[in-house]
Amino acid sequence: MLKQGTNNETEIAQLIADCRQNNRKAQHRLFKLYYGKVLAICMRYAKSNEEAEDMLNEGFLKLFTNLEKYTTTEKGSFNAWLKRVVVNAIIDYQRKYNTLINTAPLEAIPTMEMEHYDENSALSKLSTDELLGMVQQLPPMARSVFNLYIFENYSHTEIAQLLNIKEGTSHWHLNYARTKLKSMIYENTQNYGK
């Protein structure tokens, strides 16, 4: 039996083969095995837990309907393939529900005027949940570009193609997200001292 957190390629390959045969138990096991990983990806893109759950469902639906396309000779592991399928499902979800909208104009980016600010010190004071909450507060397009670039390692060219924007717009949204996050982290750490 396949255990939670296993990396045994043979067992995963058998589980995938069983899923391709529409074995409901195997599909349920695959869902349980990757639920946490997929939910973590979705949480970075979603603005709420409910939206993350919707994205998760779309991601698994896309996974199961495209499982025939996965081959073990494919570049990378099943984990990498799964991640790409889920990210594509998230982008499709955002397009479907029009959550990918442009953010404020360039002049709306705040400038940070801080005397002495140590980012590493500020980050060490924050929990993972606090950081995730800050990412979720970003405008949808900035949040998507930030996640695709930082966590999924997409290039700006790939992001532009995926989101149907210009490459320069992708750069802008990434810079906007970084500036906004830096500001939120600074404000949050200033509140610790109060």
N, C-alpha and C positions, 0 to 999 in steps of 0.2 A: 504494500500500500504506500502511496506517495505521501510523504509527510510535509507539513507546513515548513517552508523555508528550504526545501531540498534543492540541490543544484545538479542532481543526477540527470544528465542529458538523456540517458536511455529511458528512465522513468517518465521524463517530460515528453519525450518522443512517443512513448506508448500512450500517454494520456492524450496527446494531440491526435494520434491515430484513432483512439476511441471516440473523441469528440467529433471527428470527421464522419464517423459512423452514426452520428446523432444519438450517441449514448448519453442520456440525461444525467446519469450519475457522474460520468466523466466530465461533462460540462459543468456540473455543480462543483466538482472537486477543483477544476481549473479556475472557476470563478472564485472559490474560497482561497485558493492558493495565491492568486494575484490581486485579490480585492484591495488589500491595504496599499500595495504599490500603485495601483490604478487610481484609487481614491486620493492618494497623496499628490499625484500629478494633477488630477481634476481640481483639487483644492487650490492649487496655485493659480488656476485660470478663472475660477468661479468667484462670484461676489458674495455667495452665501453657501451654507451647507446643503441647502435644498438644490441649488443650481449644480453644485458639485455632484450630488447624487444623480441628477438628471444626465449630466455629462458622463458619469460612470456607466449608467445604463446604455447610453448611446455608444460608448466605447466598447463595451462588451458585446453589444449587438453587432457592431462593425467587425469585431474580432471573430465572432462565431460565423458570421456570413462570409468572411474572407479567409478563414482558416485553410481552405484548399490552396490558397496562393502561397502559403508559407512552405518553404522547403528547407531541409537541414543543410543544404549546400549553399543557402543564401548567405550573403555577407553578414556576419554578426550572429549573435545568439537569438533565441526565441525572445528573451527579455528585451533586446534592442528592437526587434520586429514589433513586439507588443506595444512598446512605448511609442513607436512611430504611428502605429494604427490608432492608438488612443489619442495622440496629439492631433492627428488628422480628423478624428471624430469630434474632438473638442472644437476645432476650427470650423468644421461643418455645422456644429451646434450653434456656434456664435453667429455664423452667417444666417442660419435658418431663423434664429430669433432676433436678428439685427442687433446683437450686442457689440459688434465691432463698429464703433463709431469713432470719428476723429475727436481728438481732444482739443483743448483750448489753443488759441494762437500762440505763436512763439513768444510774444511779449508777456504772456501770462506766466511764463516760467519764473518762479521766484529766485531771487539771488540770495544766497546765504551769507550773512555777515556775522561771523563768529570769531571771537578773539582767538581762543585756543580750543580746538576741538579734535579729540583723538577718537577716530572712528572705531578702531579696534576695541578701545575701552568701552565705548558706547555699545557696541555690538555684544560685548561679553555680558552686559547687564540685561540683555533682552532674552526672553525665552523663544523657542521655535514658534510657538503659537502666536506670540506678539509679532514676530517678523512676518509670519504668514498673514496675519491680520492686516499688516501694513501693505503687503503686496496686493491683498484683496481690495484695498481701498483705492488702488490706482485706477484711472479711467480704463475702460475695457481694451482699447487698442494698445495703450502703453503697457498694460499688464500682459497682453498676449506677446507683444514684441519682446518685452523683458524676459518672459519665461522661455520663449523660443530661443533667444540668443544666449541667455545665461545658463539655463538648465538643460535645454535640448541640444545646445551647441550648433544651432543653425547659423549660417552666414546671413549677412544682410541681403544678399542676392536671393537666397532661398526664402527668407522671410517675405521679401517683396513679392516674389512669385506666389507664395502660399496665401498671403493676405490680399493680393491684388492691389499693392501700393507701390510707390516708387522706392528705390533703394535709399535715397536721401530721407524719405519720410520714415523709413525704418530706423535710420540713425537718429533722427529727431526724437522719435518715440522712446528709444532706448535712453537717450540723454535726459529726456523729460522724466522718465521713470526713475532713473538714478538720482536726479536732483530732488524729486519729490520724496523718494525713500530716505535720502540723506536728511532732508528737512524733518520728516516724521520721526526718524531715529533721534535726531538732535532734540526735538521737542519732548519726546518720550523720556529721554535720559535726563533732561532738565527737570522733569516732574518727579524723578526719583529723589531728588534732593529736598523736595518740599514736604 
